[in-house]
Each structure stands twice: as C-alpha cells, then as structure tokens.
C-alpha cells in the first residue's frame, strides 16, 4: 500500500528576505486570483530573465517586473527587450516606490508580500500567433520541469 502525504507547507518566515521575491509573491497571489497561471524567474529568450510571467484564462501573456527601489529600476537596462514577449507589461512596486519614475505606457501594480493591486492597466500589445504559441509551450515546459525537479532533485543533475 502506498501512502500519500500532503506536500509540506513552508512557514511565512520561509519567505526570502529579498524585496523582489516578496513583491513577486504578492503579484503571484493577485494574478492567481485573476485566473492566471504564474511562473516566476522565467527566461523568454537567451540573455533575458523576467521576474514573473503569466498566462491568463484566454491565453494572454503578461510580464511583470518587480522593482524594490529607484536604484533597482535605474539599473534595469533590459526591460524594453521584454516587450516583444508579452501582451501586457507591468511594473510591480511597493507603496514607497517613486511611481513618477515608471513609464506611463506600462502597467502599474502596487504589491507587498501578501497581495497586490493593479493601479494602472497595461495597454495591450497583442503577440503574433507564432510567438504566442512558442512562448506558451516554453512556459509550460519550464513549469513542468520545475515540478519534476521538486519531486526528484536528481533530475536537475541531468542535462535537459
């Protein structure tokens, strides 16, 4: 007889101290409440890594960049390269972030470790069908591989 144990849950104190991770958690909670499937720390193309990417109920792809302070935002020189990989692009910041630094042509999410709220919707910029198809497959593969590695960490030692 095989025993099935529930997956262990982490205590609230297990949340990494880095502000970006804390914002990403709040953003993830918001997006899931909107029916999105969310993947954090995703590479849409070589040399790019987004803080969060999500696939909405109708297949719309959003990218969210989490910025903990003005210096973090100013140091980000790649964010415009993310635009061709999403239908909507958002910044996620905390309530102390100087919002006037953020470009008006992107969305704005106020977040903390426990939740988030969309303050300014991102204008739509629909992806081409071929790019959407490839990106959706890449997101699904990355998510499936992460789940497999969680269940069997030795898988990570294999070249994928």
N, C-alpha and C positions, 0 to 999 in steps of 0.2 A: 504494500500500500504506500502510495506516495503522499507525503504531507505537503500541503501548500501553505506557505507562510505569507502573510501580507508583507509588502515592501516596507522596509524601515522608513520611518519619517525622521527628518532632521529637526532638532530644536531650533527655535528662532535665533538662538545665539550662533548657529552654524553659518549664518549668512556672512559671506566675505565682507571685510571692513571697507573695501574699495568702494567709493561713492558710485562709480559707474555700474558696478554689479547691483548695488542697492536700487538705483534708478531702473535698471533693466528688469529687476524683479517686479517693481510696481507697474512698469509698462506691460510686462507679460500678463499680469493679473488683469489689467484693463483690456488688452487685446483678446484674451480668452473670453472675457465677459461679452465681447462683441462678436464672438463666434469664430475668431481667427485661430489658426494653428501657428504657434510661435517657435522660432529657433533662434537662440542667442549665439553670438560669436560665429557667424557664417561667412564663408569666403565665396562671393558670387563669381569672382574671376581672379586669376593669379595677381597677387600684389594688393588685393582689396580684402578688407575684413569689416563687416558691418556688426554693430552691437546687437541688433535684433532685426529679423526679417519675419514677415508673417504672410500667410495665405488666408484670405478671407473666405467667407462662405460661398461667394460667387467666383472665386479664383483670383481676385485682385491681390496683387503683391505690394506690401508696404515695407519700407525700410525705415528704421528708427535709429538715430544716433543719439547716444546718451552723453551729455556733457555736464561735468560736475562743477566747472568754474570757467571764467572767461579765458584763463590761460590755456585750458584744455581745448576750448573752441578755437582759439587763435592758432594753436599748434596743429590743428587738423587741416591738412592741405589736400586731402583726398576726397572729401565729401562730395564734391561735384562729379567725381568719377562714379559715384554710386547711382546717380540719377538714371542712367540708361538701364538699370536693373530693377526698377520698381514702377508701379503705377502711381504711388504717392510716397513722398519723402517727408519725414517728421524729425524734429529735434525734441529730445526729452531732457528737461532740466528741472532743478528743484526751485522752490519758491524764492530763493535768494539770488538766482542767476539773473544777470542784467539782460533781460529779453531784447532790448533795443539792438544788441549785437547780432542777433539772428536774422538771416534774410527773410524778408516778408513773403517771398514766393515759395516758402516751405511751411509745413505744418508745425504746430507747437503743442507739446504735451507737457503738463506740469506733473511731476512724479515724486514719489518718495518710496521707501522700501515696501509700503503696504498697499499702494494703489496709485492711480494716475487718472488724469482727466484731460481730454482734448480741449485745448483753449482756442486753437485756430486750426481749422481743417486744411489739409494739404490739397492744393489744386491737382486734379487728375491729369496724368500724362500717360495714356494707355500704352502698354508694351506691345510690340509686334508679336503676332501669334507664335512664330518660331522661337523667339527669345523666351516668351512666357512658358512655352512647352518645355524647353530645355531647363529653364530655371526651376520650374515646378518639380521636374524629375530630380534635379540636383538637390533641392531642399529635401525631398522625400528620401533620397539615398543617404544624405548626411544624417537625417533624423533616425533612420533605421539603423545605420552603423553605430550611432551613439547609443541606441538602446541595446544593441548586441554587445557592445563593449561594456556597458553597465552590468549586463548579466554574466559576461565572461571576459574579464580584463585581459586574459591572454590573447584574445583576438587582436588587441591593439599592437601586439608584437609582430603580427603578420603584416607584410606589405600589402596594402589594399590598392 
